[in-house]
Amino acid sequence: MKARLHAVLASDETASWQALRLPTLVLSARQDELVPPSETRRMLALRPGCQHVALHGPHGLLQAEPEATARAIAAFVAQLV
């Protein structure tokens, strides 16, 4: 786990993130102790037009809050159709 965290922290995907040309949903966890809110704000600033949904829960929303996460994703996809 420690090696994986170091690899994630060493990675810079800024250019790839900015180059995306498709609708994007950013999910964040309000009680996330691994990814600070400043990183979510940074991601949103790099990609104007992204949709952001902050859900109650810790890091790992898919496991911790699967139903709320699924609803947020479904609502995002529904507006694309």
PDB file with one MODEL, atoms N, CA, C and O in Angstrom:
MODEL        1
ATOM      1  N   MET A   1       0.828  -1.190   0.000  1.00  0.00           N
ATOM      2  CA  MET A   1       0.000   0.000   0.000  1.00  0.00           C
ATOM      3  C   MET A   1       0.873   1.255   0.000  1.00  0.00           C
ATOM      4  O   MET A   1       0.569   2.230  -0.687  1.00  0.00           O
ATOM      5  N   LYS A   2       1.949   1.223   0.767  1.00  0.00           N
ATOM      6  CA  LYS A   2       2.843   2.368   0.845  1.00  0.00           C
ATOM      7  C   LYS A   2       3.479   2.655  -0.518  1.00  0.00           C
ATOM      8  O   LYS A   2       3.574   3.813  -0.924  1.00  0.00           O
ATOM      9  N   ALA A   3       3.911   1.619  -1.217  1.00  0.00           N
ATOM     10  CA  ALA A   3       4.506   1.797  -2.547  1.00  0.00           C
ATOM     11  C   ALA A   3       3.490   2.362  -3.529  1.00  0.00           C
ATOM     12  O   ALA A   3       3.819   3.210  -4.359  1.00  0.00           O
ATOM     13  N   ARG A   4       2.260   1.889  -3.429  1.00  0.00           N
ATOM     14  CA  ARG A   4       1.203   2.388  -4.325  1.00  0.00           C
ATOM     15  C   ARG A   4       0.937   3.873  -4.074  1.00  0.00           C
ATOM     16  O   ARG A   4       0.769   4.643  -5.020  1.00  0.00           O
ATOM     17  N   LEU A   5       0.898   4.271  -2.813  1.00  0.00           N
ATOM     18  CA  LEU A   5       0.684   5.673  -2.471  1.00  0.00           C
ATOM     19  C   LEU A   5       1.813   6.544  -3.015  1.00  0.00           C
ATOM     20  O   LEU A   5       1.560   7.620  -3.556  1.00  0.00           O
ATOM     21  N   HIS A   6       3.040   6.090  -2.878  1.00  0.00           N
ATOM     22  CA  HIS A   6       4.179   6.847  -3.424  1.00  0.00           C
ATOM     23  C   HIS A   6       4.070   6.979  -4.944  1.00  0.00           C
ATOM     24  O   HIS A   6       4.358   8.041  -5.495  1.00  0.00           O
ATOM     25  N   ALA A   7       3.662   5.921  -5.613  1.00  0.00           N
ATOM     26  CA  ALA A   7       3.507   5.963  -7.068  1.00  0.00           C
ATOM     27  C   ALA A   7       2.420   6.955  -7.475  1.00  0.00           C
ATOM     28  O   ALA A   7       2.584   7.704  -8.438  1.00  0.00           O
ATOM     29  N   VAL A   8       1.327   6.954  -6.751  1.00  0.00           N
ATOM     30  CA  VAL A   8       0.236   7.891  -7.048  1.00  0.00           C
ATOM     31  C   VAL A   8       0.704   9.330  -6.848  1.00  0.00           C
ATOM     32  O   VAL A   8       0.434  10.196  -7.680  1.00  0.00           O
ATOM     33  N   LEU A   9       1.397   9.580  -5.755  1.00  0.00           N
ATOM     34  CA  LEU A   9       1.862  10.933  -5.458  1.00  0.00           C
ATOM     35  C   LEU A   9       2.916  11.414  -6.450  1.00  0.00           C
ATOM     36  O   LEU A   9       3.043  12.616  -6.685  1.00  0.00           O
ATOM     37  N   ALA A  10       3.671  10.488  -7.029  1.00  0.00           N
ATOM     38  CA  ALA A  10       4.714  10.856  -7.992  1.00  0.00           C
ATOM     39  C   ALA A  10       4.155  11.073  -9.394  1.00  0.00           C
ATOM     40  O   ALA A  10       4.839  11.637 -10.248  1.00  0.00           O
ATOM     41  N   SER A  11       2.952  10.644  -9.636  1.00  0.00           N
ATOM     42  CA  SER A  11       2.341  10.744 -10.966  1.00  0.00           C
ATOM     43  C   SER A  11       1.750  12.129 -11.194  1.00  0.00           C
ATOM     44  O   SER A  11       1.109  12.697 -10.309  1.00  0.00           O
ATOM     45  N   ASP A  12       1.972  12.661 -12.381  1.00  0.00           N
ATOM     46  CA  ASP A  12       1.369  13.947 -12.754  1.00  0.00           C
ATOM     47  C   ASP A  12       0.599  13.758 -14.052  1.00  0.00           C
ATOM     48  O   ASP A  12       1.187  13.647 -15.127  1.00  0.00           O
ATOM     49  N   GLU A  13      -0.692  13.723 -13.940  1.00  0.00           N
ATOM     50  CA  GLU A  13      -1.566  13.509 -15.099  1.00  0.00           C
ATOM     51  C   GLU A  13      -2.244  14.800 -15.549  1.00  0.00           C
ATOM     52  O   GLU A  13      -3.281  14.756 -16.211  1.00  0.00           O
ATOM     53  N   THR A  14      -1.672  15.938 -15.198  1.00  0.00           N
ATOM     54  CA  THR A  14      -2.279  17.229 -15.516  1.00  0.00           C
ATOM     55  C   THR A  14      -2.547  17.373 -17.007  1.00  0.00           C
ATOM     56  O   THR A  14      -3.653  17.744 -17.400  1.00  0.00           O
ATOM     57  N   ALA A  15      -1.560  17.088 -17.839  1.00  0.00           N
ATOM     58  CA  ALA A  15      -1.724  17.256 -19.287  1.00  0.00           C
ATOM     59  C   ALA A  15      -2.810  16.329 -19.829  1.00  0.00           C
ATOM     60  O   ALA A  15      -3.626  16.745 -20.652  1.00  0.00           O
ATOM     61  N   SER A  16      -2.824  15.101 -19.381  1.00  0.00           N
ATOM     62  CA  SER A  16      -3.852  14.147 -19.839  1.00  0.00           C
ATOM     63  C   SER A  16      -5.238  14.604 -19.416  1.00  0.00           C
ATOM     64  O   SER A  16      -6.192  14.531 -20.191  1.00  0.00           O
ATOM     65  N   TRP A  17      -5.340  15.074 -18.181  1.00  0.00           N
ATOM     66  CA  TRP A  17      -6.618  15.548 -17.650  1.00  0.00           C
ATOM     67  C   TRP A  17      -7.129  16.738 -18.456  1.00  0.00           C
ATOM     68  O   TRP A  17      -8.311  16.798 -18.794  1.00  0.00           O
ATOM     69  N   GLN A  18      -6.253  17.674 -18.760  1.00  0.00           N
ATOM     70  CA  GLN A  18      -6.650  18.860 -19.515  1.00  0.00           C
ATOM     71  C   GLN A  18      -6.986  18.525 -20.962  1.00  0.00           C
ATOM     72  O   GLN A  18      -7.776  19.230 -21.591  1.00  0.00           O
ATOM     73  N   ALA A  19      -6.405  17.474 -21.492  1.00  0.00           N
ATOM     74  CA  ALA A  19      -6.624  17.105 -22.894  1.00  0.00           C
ATOM     75  C   ALA A  19      -7.939  16.374 -23.123  1.00  0.00           C
ATOM     76  O   ALA A  19      -8.375  16.254 -24.268  1.00  0.00           O
ATOM     77  N   LEU A  20      -8.575  15.888 -22.082  1.00  0.00           N
ATOM     78  CA  LEU A  20      -9.843  15.179 -22.243  1.00  0.00           C
ATOM     79  C   LEU A  20     -10.882  16.074 -22.907  1.00  0.00           C
ATOM     80  O   LEU A  20     -11.009  17.251 -22.570  1.00  0.00           O
ATOM     81  N   ARG A  21     -11.608  15.516 -23.835  1.00  0.00           N
ATOM     82  CA  ARG A  21     -12.649  16.261 -24.539  1.00  0.00           C
ATOM     83  C   ARG A  21     -13.957  15.490 -24.501  1.00  0.00           C
ATOM     84  O   ARG A  21     -14.562  15.213 -25.536  1.00  0.00           O
ATOM     85  N   LEU A  22     -14.375  15.153 -23.316  1.00  0.00           N
ATOM     86  CA  LEU A  22     -15.627  14.447 -23.143  1.00  0.00           C
ATOM     87  C   LEU A  22     -16.237  14.854 -21.812  1.00  0.00           C
ATOM     88  O   LEU A  22     -15.531  15.334 -20.925  1.00  0.00           O
ATOM     89  N   PRO A  23     -17.526  14.669 -21.668  1.00  0.00           N
ATOM     90  CA  PRO A  23     -18.173  15.028 -20.404  1.00  0.00           C
ATOM     91  C   PRO A  23     -17.521  14.270 -19.245  1.00  0.00           C
ATOM     92  O   PRO A  23     -17.218  13.082 -19.347  1.00  0.00           O
ATOM     93  N   THR A  24     -17.318  14.982 -18.161  1.00  0.00           N
ATOM     94  CA  THR A  24     -16.587  14.400 -17.037  1.00  0.00           C
ATOM     95  C   THR A  24     -17.307  14.679 -15.718  1.00  0.00           C
ATOM     96  O   THR A  24     -17.758  15.794 -15.454  1.00  0.00           O
ATOM     97  N   LEU A  25     -17.400  13.650 -14.915  1.00  0.00           N
ATOM     98  CA  LEU A  25     -17.963  13.761 -13.580  1.00  0.00           C
ATOM     99  C   LEU A  25     -16.849  13.539 -12.573  1.00  0.00           C
ATOM    100  O   LEU A  25     -16.131  12.542 -12.645  1.00  0.00           O
ATOM    101  N   VAL A  26     -16.706  14.449 -11.651  1.00  0.00           N
ATOM    102  CA  VAL A  26     -15.745  14.313 -10.554  1.00  0.00           C
ATOM    103  C   VAL A  26     -16.534  14.029  -9.288  1.00  0.00           C
ATOM    104  O   VAL A  26     -17.340  14.850  -8.851  1.00  0.00           O
ATOM    105  N   LEU A  27     -16.300  12.874  -8.707  1.00  0.00           N
ATOM    106  CA  LEU A  27     -16.922  12.520  -7.439  1.00  0.00           C
ATOM    107  C   LEU A  27     -15.907  12.747  -6.327  1.00  0.00           C
ATOM    108  O   LEU A  27     -14.746  12.356  -6.450  1.00  0.00           O
ATOM    109  N   SER A  28     -16.336  13.367  -5.264  1.00  0.00           N
ATOM    110  CA  SER A  28     -15.452  13.518  -4.114  1.00  0.00           C
ATOM    111  C   SER A  28     -16.196  13.089  -2.859  1.00  0.00           C
ATOM    112  O   SER A  28     -17.423  13.157  -2.780  1.00  0.00           O
ATOM    113  N   ALA A  29     -15.421  12.650  -1.891  1.00  0.00           N
ATOM    114  CA  ALA A  29     -15.975  12.191  -0.622  1.00  0.00           C
ATOM    115  C   ALA A  29     -15.742  13.264   0.425  1.00  0.00           C
ATOM    116  O   ALA A  29     -14.610  13.702   0.631  1.00  0.00           O
ATOM    117  N   ARG A  30     -16.794  13.680   1.078  1.00  0.00           N
ATOM    118  CA  ARG A  30     -16.690  14.766   2.066  1.00  0.00           C
ATOM    119  C   ARG A  30     -15.811  14.398   3.263  1.00  0.00           C
ATOM    120  O   ARG A  30     -15.223  15.280   3.889  1.00  0.00           O
ATOM    121  N   GLN A  31     -15.719  13.132   3.582  1.00  0.00           N
ATOM    122  CA  GLN A  31     -14.895  12.716   4.711  1.00  0.00           C
ATOM    123  C   GLN A  31     -13.606  12.025   4.252  1.00  0.00           C
ATOM    124  O   GLN A  31     -13.028  11.228   4.991  1.00  0.00           O
ATOM    125  N   ASP A  32     -13.168  12.330   3.049  1.00  0.00           N
ATOM    126  CA  ASP A  32     -11.956  11.719   2.503  1.00  0.00           C
ATOM    127  C   ASP A  32     -10.744  12.211   3.279  1.00  0.00           C
ATOM    128  O   ASP A  32     -10.503  13.415   3.368  1.00  0.00           O
ATOM    129  N   GLU A  33      -9.993  11.289   3.833  1.00  0.00           N
ATOM    130  CA  GLU A  33      -8.788  11.648   4.572  1.00  0.00           C
ATOM    131  C   GLU A  33      -7.530  11.431   3.747  1.00  0.00           C
ATOM    132  O   GLU A  33      -6.425  11.692   4.221  1.00  0.00           O
ATOM    133  N   LEU A  34      -7.690  10.949   2.498  1.00  0.00           N
ATOM    134  CA  LEU A  34      -6.538  10.721   1.633  1.00  0.00           C
ATOM    135  C   LEU A  34      -6.394  11.794   0.555  1.00  0.00           C
ATOM    136  O   LEU A  34      -5.286  12.242   0.261  1.00  0.00           O
ATOM    137  N   VAL A  35      -7.518  12.200  -0.030  1.00  0.00           N
ATOM    138  CA  VAL A  35      -7.490  13.219  -1.084  1.00  0.00           C
ATOM    139  C   VAL A  35      -8.073  14.504  -0.505  1.00  0.00           C
ATOM    140  O   VAL A  35      -9.264  14.563  -0.201  1.00  0.00           O
ATOM    141  N   PRO A  36      -7.244  15.531  -0.351  1.00  0.00           N
ATOM    142  CA  PRO A  36      -7.732  16.770   0.252  1.00  0.00           C
ATOM    143  C   PRO A  36      -8.662  17.534  -0.691  1.00  0.00           C
ATOM    144  O   PRO A  36      -8.555  17.396  -1.909  1.00  0.00           O
ATOM    145  N   PRO A  37      -9.572  18.339  -0.138  1.00  0.00           N
ATOM    146  CA  PRO A  37     -10.471  19.150  -0.965  1.00  0.00           C
ATOM    147  C   PRO A  37      -9.708  20.044  -1.946  1.00  0.00           C
ATOM    148  O   PRO A  37     -10.210  20.339  -3.030  1.00  0.00           O
ATOM    149  N   SER A  38      -8.520  20.469  -1.580  1.00  0.00           N
ATOM    150  CA  SER A  38      -7.729  21.320  -2.480  1.00  0.00           C
ATOM    151  C   SER A  38      -7.402  20.600  -3.785  1.00  0.00           C
ATOM    152  O   SER A  38      -7.303  21.239  -4.832  1.00  0.00           O
ATOM    153  N   GLU A  39      -7.233  19.284  -3.738  1.00  0.00           N
ATOM    154  CA  GLU A  39      -6.946  18.530  -4.964  1.00  0.00           C
ATOM    155  C   GLU A  39      -8.182  18.454  -5.854  1.00  0.00           C
ATOM    156  O   GLU A  39      -8.076  18.526  -7.078  1.00  0.00           O
ATOM    157  N   THR A  40      -9.348  18.308  -5.240  1.00  0.00           N
ATOM    158  CA  THR A  40     -10.584  18.316  -6.031  1.00  0.00           C
ATOM    159  C   THR A  40     -10.762  19.683  -6.690  1.00  0.00           C
ATOM    160  O   THR A  40     -11.105  19.767  -7.869  1.00  0.00           O
ATOM    161  N   ARG A  41     -10.530  20.743  -5.933  1.00  0.00           N
ATOM    162  CA  ARG A  41     -10.642  22.093  -6.509  1.00  0.00           C
ATOM    163  C   ARG A  41      -9.647  22.273  -7.652  1.00  0.00           C
ATOM    164  O   ARG A  41      -9.976  22.891  -8.665  1.00  0.00           O
ATOM    165  N   ARG A  42      -8.454  21.748  -7.502  1.00  0.00           N
ATOM    166  CA  ARG A  42      -7.439  21.834  -8.559  1.00  0.00           C
ATOM    167  C   ARG A  42      -7.911  21.110  -9.818  1.00  0.00           C
ATOM    168  O   ARG A  42      -7.781  21.635 -10.924  1.00  0.00           O
ATOM    169  N   MET A  43      -8.456  19.914  -9.651  1.00  0.00           N
ATOM    170  CA  MET A  43      -8.955  19.155 -10.799  1.00  0.00           C
ATOM    171  C   MET A  43     -10.057  19.934 -11.519  1.00  0.00           C
ATOM    172  O   MET A  43     -10.072  20.011 -12.747  1.00  0.00           O
ATOM    173  N   LEU A  44     -10.967  20.503 -10.752  1.00  0.00           N
ATOM    174  CA  LEU A  44     -12.075  21.248 -11.357  1.00  0.00           C
ATOM    175  C   LEU A  44     -11.584  22.503 -12.064  1.00  0.00           C
ATOM    176  O   LEU A  44     -12.125  22.874 -13.105  1.00  0.00           O
ATOM    177  N   ALA A  45     -10.578  23.155 -11.520  1.00  0.00           N
ATOM    178  CA  ALA A  45     -10.029  24.357 -12.149  1.00  0.00           C
ATOM    179  C   ALA A  45      -9.333  24.017 -13.466  1.00  0.00           C
ATOM    180  O   ALA A  45      -9.348  24.821 -14.399  1.00  0.00           O
ATOM    181  N   LEU A  46      -8.731  22.847 -13.548  1.00  0.00           N
ATOM    182  CA  LEU A  46      -8.034  22.433 -14.768  1.00  0.00           C
ATOM    183  C   LEU A  46      -8.995  22.027 -15.880  1.00  0.00           C
ATOM    184  O   LEU A  46      -8.623  22.048 -17.053  1.00  0.00           O
ATOM    185  N   ARG A  47     -10.209  21.664 -15.534  1.00  0.00           N
ATOM    186  CA  ARG A  47     -11.198  21.219 -16.515  1.00  0.00           C
ATOM    187  C   ARG A  47     -12.509  21.958 -16.309  1.00  0.00           C
ATOM    188  O   ARG A  47     -13.458  21.382 -15.778  1.00  0.00           O
ATOM    189  N   PRO A  48     -12.587  23.219 -16.713  1.00  0.00           N
ATOM    190  CA  PRO A  48     -13.856  23.940 -16.596  1.00  0.00           C
ATOM    191  C   PRO A  48     -14.967  23.157 -17.309  1.00  0.00           C
ATOM    192  O   PRO A  48     -14.757  22.574 -18.373  1.00  0.00           O
ATOM    193  N   GLY A  49     -16.112  23.162 -16.711  1.00  0.00           N
ATOM    194  CA  GLY A  49     -17.239  22.442 -17.303  1.00  0.00           C
ATOM    195  C   GLY A  49     -17.444  21.053 -16.735  1.00  0.00           C
ATOM    196  O   GLY A  49     -18.463  20.418 -17.010  1.00  0.00           O
ATOM    197  N   CYS A  50     -16.505  20.573 -15.954  1.00  0.00           N
ATOM    198  CA  CYS A  50     -16.704  19.282 -15.286  1.00  0.00           C
ATOM    199  C   CYS A  50     -17.863  19.408 -14.312  1.00  0.00           C
ATOM    200  O   CYS A  50     -18.124  20.471 -13.748  1.00  0.00           O
ATOM    201  N   GLN A  51     -18.533  18.308 -14.138  1.00  0.00           N
ATOM    202  CA  GLN A  51     -19.551  18.285 -13.092  1.00  0.00           C
ATOM    203  C   GLN A  51     -18.922  17.703 -11.846  1.00  0.00           C
ATOM    204  O   GLN A  51     -18.100  16.790 -11.916  1.00  0.00           O
ATOM    205  N   HIS A  52     -19.316  18.237 -10.711  1.00  0.00           N
ATOM    206  CA  HIS A  52     -18.769  17.783  -9.440  1.00  0.00           C
ATOM    207  C   HIS A  52     -19.905  17.411  -8.503  1.00  0.00           C
ATOM    208  O   HIS A  52     -20.868  18.160  -8.343  1.00  0.00           O
ATOM    209  N   VAL A  53     -19.781  16.260  -7.896  1.00  0.00           N
ATOM    210  CA  VAL A  53     -20.727  15.832  -6.878  1.00  0.00           C
ATOM    211  C   VAL A  53     -19.912  15.412  -5.656  1.00  0.00           C
ATOM    212  O   VAL A  53     -19.059  14.529  -5.740  1.00  0.00           O
ATOM    213  N   ALA A  54     -20.183  16.048  -4.537  1.00  0.00           N
ATOM    214  CA  ALA A  54     -19.556  15.689  -3.268  1.00  0.00           C
ATOM    215  C   ALA A  54     -20.536  14.830  -2.484  1.00  0.00           C
ATOM    216  O   ALA A  54     -21.655  15.254  -2.192  1.00  0.00           O
ATOM    217  N   LEU A  55     -20.113  13.639  -2.153  1.00  0.00           N
ATOM    218  CA  LEU A  55     -20.976  12.701  -1.437  1.00  0.00           C
ATOM    219  C   LEU A  55     -20.500  12.509  -0.006  1.00  0.00           C
ATOM    220  O   LEU A  55     -19.307  12.592   0.284  1.00  0.00           O
ATOM    221  N   HIS A  56     -21.441  12.254   0.871  1.00  0.00           N
ATOM    222  CA  HIS A  56     -21.112  11.935   2.254  1.00  0.00           C
ATOM    223  C   HIS A  56     -20.407  10.585   2.266  1.00  0.00           C
ATOM    224  O   HIS A  56     -20.910   9.611   1.706  1.00  0.00           O
ATOM    225  N   GLY A  57     -19.269  10.530   2.890  1.00  0.00           N
ATOM    226  CA  GLY A  57     -18.562   9.265   3.010  1.00  0.00           C
ATOM    227  C   GLY A  57     -17.066   9.451   2.972  1.00  0.00           C
ATOM    228  O   GLY A  57     -16.574  10.553   2.727  1.00  0.00           O
ATOM    229  N   PRO A  58     -16.334   8.363   3.216  1.00  0.00           N
ATOM    230  CA  PRO A  58     -14.882   8.400   3.220  1.00  0.00           C
ATOM    231  C   PRO A  58     -14.314   8.111   1.831  1.00  0.00           C
ATOM    232  O   PRO A  58     -15.055   7.877   0.876  1.00  0.00           O
ATOM    233  N   HIS A  59     -13.002   8.132   1.742  1.00  0.00           N
ATOM    234  CA  HIS A  59     -12.316   7.717   0.519  1.00  0.00           C
ATOM    235  C   HIS A  59     -12.794   6.305   0.182  1.00  0.00           C
ATOM    236  O   HIS A  59     -12.963   5.480   1.079  1.00  0.00           O
ATOM    237  N   GLY A  60     -13.009   6.024  -1.085  1.00  0.00           N
ATOM    238  CA  GLY A  60     -13.519   4.714  -1.474  1.00  0.00           C
ATOM    239  C   GLY A  60     -15.033   4.714  -1.522  1.00  0.00           C
ATOM    240  O   GLY A  60     -15.685   3.825  -0.975  1.00  0.00           O
ATOM    241  N   LEU A  61     -15.583   5.720  -2.182  1.00  0.00           N
ATOM    242  CA  LEU A  61     -17.042   5.873  -2.232  1.00  0.00           C
ATOM    243  C   LEU A  61     -17.756   4.668  -2.818  1.00  0.00           C
ATOM    244  O   LEU A  61     -18.840   4.312  -2.356  1.00  0.00           O
ATOM    245  N   LEU A  62     -17.174   4.036  -3.818  1.00  0.00           N
ATOM    246  CA  LEU A  62     -17.844   2.887  -4.432  1.00  0.00           C
ATOM    247  C   LEU A  62     -18.078   1.769  -3.426  1.00  0.00           C
ATOM    248  O   LEU A  62     -19.084   1.063  -3.501  1.00  0.00           O
ATOM    249  N   GLN A  63     -17.163   1.606  -2.494  1.00  0.00           N
ATOM    250  CA  GLN A  63     -17.320   0.572  -1.485  1.00  0.00           C
ATOM    251  C   GLN A  63     -18.126   1.070  -0.284  1.00  0.00           C
ATOM    252  O   GLN A  63     -18.952   0.337   0.260  1.00  0.00           O
ATOM    253  N   ALA A  64     -17.887   2.307   0.124  1.00  0.00           N
ATOM    254  CA  ALA A  64     -18.518   2.833   1.341  1.00  0.00           C
ATOM    255  C   ALA A  64     -19.958   3.296   1.123  1.00  0.00           C
ATOM    256  O   ALA A  64     -20.809   3.120   1.995  1.00  0.00           O
ATOM    257  N   GLU A  65     -20.221   3.875  -0.014  1.00  0.00           N
ATOM    258  CA  GLU A  65     -21.548   4.426  -0.320  1.00  0.00           C
ATOM    259  C   GLU A  65     -21.966   4.026  -1.741  1.00  0.00           C
ATOM    260  O   GLU A  65     -22.163   4.893  -2.592  1.00  0.00           O
ATOM    261  N   PRO A  66     -22.102   2.727  -2.002  1.00  0.00           N
ATOM    262  CA  PRO A  66     -22.362   2.289  -3.378  1.00  0.00           C
ATOM    263  C   PRO A  66     -23.661   2.823  -3.972  1.00  0.00           C
ATOM    264  O   PRO A  66     -23.706   3.156  -5.156  1.00  0.00           O
ATOM    265  N   GLU A  67     -24.710   2.909  -3.171  1.00  0.00           N
ATOM    266  CA  GLU A  67     -25.994   3.361  -3.717  1.00  0.00           C
ATOM    267  C   GLU A  67     -25.956   4.841  -4.071  1.00  0.00           C
ATOM    268  O   GLU A  67     -26.422   5.229  -5.142  1.00  0.00           O
ATOM    269  N   ALA A  68     -25.411   5.670  -3.193  1.00  0.00           N
ATOM    270  CA  ALA A  68     -25.316   7.106  -3.469  1.00  0.00           C
ATOM    271  C   ALA A  68     -24.395   7.360  -4.655  1.00  0.00           C
ATOM    272  O   ALA A  68     -24.658   8.236  -5.479  1.00  0.00           O
ATOM    273  N   THR A  69     -23.325   6.597  -4.735  1.00  0.00           N
ATOM    274  CA  THR A  69     -22.390   6.743  -5.858  1.00  0.00           C
ATOM    275  C   THR A  69     -23.072   6.348  -7.161  1.00  0.00           C
ATOM    276  O   THR A  69     -22.940   7.044  -8.169  1.00  0.00           O
ATOM    277  N   ALA A  70     -23.791   5.250  -7.146  1.00  0.00           N
ATOM    278  CA  ALA A  70     -24.504   4.790  -8.347  1.00  0.00           C
ATOM    279  C   ALA A  70     -25.554   5.815  -8.783  1.00  0.00           C
ATOM    280  O   ALA A  70     -25.727   6.054  -9.978  1.00  0.00           O
ATOM    281  N   ARG A  71     -26.246   6.414  -7.829  1.00  0.00           N
ATOM    282  CA  ARG A  71     -27.245   7.432  -8.183  1.00  0.00           C
ATOM    283  C   ARG A  71     -26.577   8.642  -8.838  1.00  0.00           C
ATOM    284  O   ARG A  71     -27.089   9.173  -9.823  1.00  0.00           O
ATOM    285  N   ALA A  72     -25.453   9.073  -8.304  1.00  0.00           N
ATOM    286  CA  ALA A  72     -24.746  10.229  -8.875  1.00  0.00           C
ATOM    287  C   ALA A  72     -24.268   9.928 -10.299  1.00  0.00           C
ATOM    288  O   ALA A  72     -24.387  10.768 -11.191  1.00  0.00           O
ATOM    289  N   ILE A  73     -23.741   8.752 -10.496  1.00  0.00           N
ATOM    290  CA  ILE A  73     -23.271   8.354 -11.839  1.00  0.00           C
ATOM    291  C   ILE A  73     -24.448   8.219 -12.794  1.00  0.00           C
ATOM    292  O   ILE A  73     -24.372   8.672 -13.936  1.00  0.00           O
ATOM    293  N   ALA A  74     -25.529   7.606 -12.344  1.00  0.00           N
ATOM    294  CA  ALA A  74     -26.711   7.441 -13.198  1.00  0.00           C
ATOM    295  C   ALA A  74     -27.302   8.780 -13.596  1.00  0.00           C
ATOM    296  O   ALA A  74     -27.716   8.954 -14.742  1.00  0.00           O
ATOM    297  N   ALA A  75     -27.350   9.728 -12.671  1.00  0.00           N
ATOM    298  CA  ALA A  75     -27.876  11.058 -13.000  1.00  0.00           C
ATOM    299  C   ALA A  75     -26.986  11.756 -14.008  1.00  0.00           C
ATOM    300  O   ALA A  75     -27.481  12.440 -14.904  1.00  0.00           O
ATOM    301  N   PHE A  76     -25.700  11.593 -13.874  1.00  0.00           N
ATOM    302  CA  PHE A  76     -24.762  12.196 -14.822  1.00  0.00           C
ATOM    303  C   PHE A  76     -24.942  11.601 -16.220  1.00  0.00           C
ATOM    304  O   PHE A  76     -25.020  12.327 -17.210  1.00  0.00           O
ATOM    305  N   VAL A  77     -25.007  10.283 -16.283  1.00  0.00           N
ATOM    306  CA  VAL A  77     -25.169   9.603 -17.577  1.00  0.00           C
ATOM    307  C   VAL A  77     -26.512   9.944 -18.201  1.00  0.00           C
ATOM    308  O   VAL A  77     -26.592  10.117 -19.417  1.00  0.00           O
ATOM    309  N   ALA A  78     -27.563  10.045 -17.408  1.00  0.00           N
ATOM    310  CA  ALA A  78     -28.901  10.336 -17.924  1.00  0.00           C
ATOM    311  C   ALA A  78     -28.951  11.675 -18.637  1.00  0.00           C
ATOM    312  O   ALA A  78     -29.668  11.825 -19.627  1.00  0.00           O
ATOM    313  N   GLN A  79     -28.208  12.636 -18.153  1.00  0.00           N
ATOM    314  CA  GLN A  79     -28.243  13.955 -18.811  1.00  0.00           C
ATOM    315  C   GLN A  79     -27.430  13.979 -20.093  1.00  0.00           C
ATOM    316  O   GLN A  79     -27.530  14.932 -20.867  1.00  0.00           O
ATOM    317  N   LEU A  80     -26.629  12.953 -20.334  1.00  0.00           N
ATOM    318  CA  LEU A  80     -25.837  12.884 -21.559  1.00  0.00           C
ATOM    319  C   LEU A  80     -26.649  12.334 -22.721  1.00  0.00           C
ATOM    320  O   LEU A  80     -26.324  12.564 -23.886  1.00  0.00           O
ATOM    321  N   VAL A  81     -27.697  11.615 -22.396  1.00  0.00           N
ATOM    322  CA  VAL A  81     -28.496  10.946 -23.434  1.00  0.00           C
ATOM    323  C   VAL A  81     -29.561  11.871 -23.965  1.00  0.00           C
ATOM    324  O   VAL A  81     -30.331  11.486 -24.844  1.00  0.00           O
TER     325      VAL A  81
ENDMDL
END
